[in-house]
Amino acid sequence: MSTVSDVDSAMFTDWLLRIEAEYREMPGLQLTERQMQRLWTLDSWTCAVLVHVLVTRGVLRETRGRAYMLAAASR
């Protein structure tokens, strides 16, 4: 039987995979957190946590303009 936290964890993992996949499909993509919120219909807290995880894992990096892009695309 699934618990609420299991569902939340699975949804969170799905979001991480989806966002990373979209950035990898479009290596030049640069989005601010606000743009991510609108594009993927995320609330600000969830978006901030997802971005933090993706930056910490080295998937995304922050630009000078406070947008986020694929870290590998900047090397």
C-alpha positions in Angstrom: 0.0 0.0 0.0 1.4 3.4 -1.0 1.6 6.3 1.5 1.3 10.0 0.7 5.0 10.4 1.1 5.6 7.5 -1.3 3.4 9.3 -3.9 5.1 12.6 -3.2 8.5 11.1 -3.6 7.6 9.3 -6.8 6.1 12.5 -8.2 9.2 14.5 -7.2 11.4 12.0 -8.9 9.2 12.1 -12.0 9.6 15.9 -12.1 13.4 15.7 -11.7 13.6 13.2 -14.6 11.2 15.2 -16.8 13.0 18.5 -16.3 16.4 17.0 -16.9 15.2 15.3 -20.0 13.7 18.5 -21.4 17.0 20.4 -20.8 19.0 17.5 -22.5 16.7 17.6 -25.5 17.3 21.3 -25.8 20.8 21.9 -24.6 20.6 25.7 -25.2 17.5 26.1 -23.1 17.7 28.8 -20.4 14.8 29.3 -18.0 14.4 31.4 -14.9 12.6 29.7 -12.0 9.5 31.8 -12.8 9.5 30.5 -16.4 9.9 26.9 -15.1 6.9 27.5 -12.8 4.7 28.6 -15.7 6.0 26.0 -18.2 5.6 23.0 -15.9 2.8 24.4 -13.7 4.8 24.2 -10.5 4.4 26.2 -7.3 7.4 28.3 -6.3 8.5 26.1 -3.4 8.5 22.9 -5.4 10.3 24.6 -8.3 12.9 26.0 -6.0 13.6 22.5 -4.4 13.7 20.9 -7.9 16.2 23.5 -9.1 18.3 23.2 -6.0 18.5 19.4 -6.5 19.4 19.6 -10.2 22.1 22.3 -9.5 23.5 20.2 -6.6 23.7 17.1 -8.8 25.5 19.1 -11.5 22.7 18.8 -14.1 21.9 22.6 -14.2 23.9 25.7 -13.5 22.7 29.2 -12.9 23.6 31.9 -15.4 24.5 35.5 -14.6 20.9 36.4 -15.6 19.5 34.1 -12.9 18.3 31.6 -15.5 19.2 27.9 -15.4 20.8 26.0 -18.2 22.2 22.5 -18.7 25.6 22.4 -17.0 27.2 20.3 -19.7 26.2 22.9 -22.3 28.4 25.5 -20.7 31.6 23.5 -20.8 
